[in-house]
Amino acid sequence: MSTEVRVPTLGESVTEATVATWFKKPGDTVAADEMLCELETDKVTVEVPSPAAGTLGEIVAAEGETVGVDALLATIEEAGASPAPKKKEDKPAEKPAQQPQSNEGKMTDVMVPSLGESVTEATVSTWFKKVGDKVAADEMLCELETDKVSVEVPSPAAGVLKEIVAEEGTTVDASAKLAVIAEGESGGTSDSAPAKEEAKSEAPAASGKGGKDVEDAPSAKKLMAEKGIDPASVQGSGKDGRIMKEDVAKAENAPKQASVNVASTPSQAPRGPVNADDASREERVKMTRLRATIAKRLKDSQNTAAMLTTYNEVDMSGVMNLRNEYKDLFNKKHGVKLGFMSFFVKACCHALKEVPEVNAEIDGNEVVYKNYVHMGVAVGTPNGLVVPVVRDADQMSFASIEKTIAEMGTRARDGKLSMAEMQGGSFTISNGGVYGSLMSSPILNPPQSGILGMHKIQERPMVENGQIVIKPMMYLALSYDHRIVDGKGAVTFLVRVKEALEDPRRLLMDL
């Protein structure tokens, strides 16, 4: 029996792709979900997994050929796939007496999963299992870090972790093998016994739950490793005492031993001499790929763009009064809180229509004007700053904007955002006010030409009609690329944002 391998759905408005690379040759043995080939579209790279286990038969679409959606790529001969399930069903009663034969079980490769558009490599940051450990299907084996997001790698099958090919700290490409799983093994072989006994002895300490063998959340493990927190000192709130990410955050904020601050950006100049006493009290931690990429992109932005910042201030009384009046009804109807961000997104979309160059970008010797607004919203996470993108924000309602931002913010802090959700932004809003910032100059998110900085709302004495009154004021900062945005356009943009926020009714009447 043969199974057809066809072109998967390529995404909205994408109708064809080019076969870039075949990872297998006719006659090669393939496992279910093992990557067979890679397709390239004008937007993304798509990996095509095997729909079944067996042998790769005929390759219908060779490398370099252009194929449409659902086109036939190849066939899989499943002749050797049918007996496998029967062996698994018949084996349980025999396993205790035939453990040495379990080494002859099926070996399944753990491959690097799809990393997303334009991402070609990743770094293995954390292994949650050791060689010899028993693993369940879809149980998290390790975590990879790219220059954009963290990617958790699940086990493709149940069995025993037989070999780790890429150790922690290794940089791997998008098609690399990470480990090997021996399917169906119990983990009781002589090779794996010491590792398993060690894992068992460490389980009570790792879980901190009185000897219960509980697998903590992968995101919590990573955060504890980064922060140097002993798992035994963290009280888990998950099922059976499982430590969750928020538990680590609580433990970190509790009274703790003195720690050493680590520089968040790399120094280009070598350090000067450091005496032995100071050196003994320092700590060196390798930068994560995300932090290194943030540092590089921000410095590149300063080196490339002719960046300038203009400031203004806005009276937030109008927005605050409107929000207080309707927030309960809004939450009751839409199921989401009415925050300030939706007003700022709407105000920026309104201003970008009048000053389109702030929503444009430079491509070579051309200026690309965008007839849409994909609004980037900067979000701080434990691993650094990420910018999820609210697509077509200019066509969304207040409720849709609030729901999208809330959902993306949560997934950003949990490291669950995909690369596609952080690409393609045309303008960015950064809210330093949530951390108490009164004024700052935000750095452009290239290749964008504008970024708006929000700040803390603070009551200040203001003169109104000759009288001194107390008003809730916020400083606004617009950083822009002076190569395509003139001072007049930047100031006009910021004034339009100010006007829309001070009288939110203008947004409804498009004034």
Secondary structure, DSSP 4 states (H G I P E B T S, - for coil): -EEEEE-----TT--EEEEEEESS-TT-EE-TT-EEEEEE-SS-EEEEE-SSSEEEEEE-S-TT-EEETT-EEEEEE-TTTSHHHHHHHHSTTTGGG-GGGGGGS-EEEEE-----TT--EEEEEEESS-TT-EE-TT-EEEEEE-SS-EEEEE-SSSEEEEEESS-TT-EEETT-EEEEEEET--S-STTTHHHHHHHHHHHHHHHTSTT------HHHHHHHHHHT--GGG----SGGG---HHHHHHHHHSS--------SS--SSPP----HHHHHT----PPPHHHHHHHHHHHHHHHHS-EEEEEEEEETHHHHHHHHHHHHHHHHHHSS---SHHHHHHHHHHHHHHSGGGG-EEETTEEE--SS--EEE-EEETTEEE--EETTGGG--HHHHHHHHHHHHHHHHTT---GGGGS--SEEEEEGGGGT-S---PPP-TT-SEEEEE---EEEEEEETTEEEEEEEEEEEEEEETTT--HHHHHHHHHHHHHHHHSTHHHHTT-
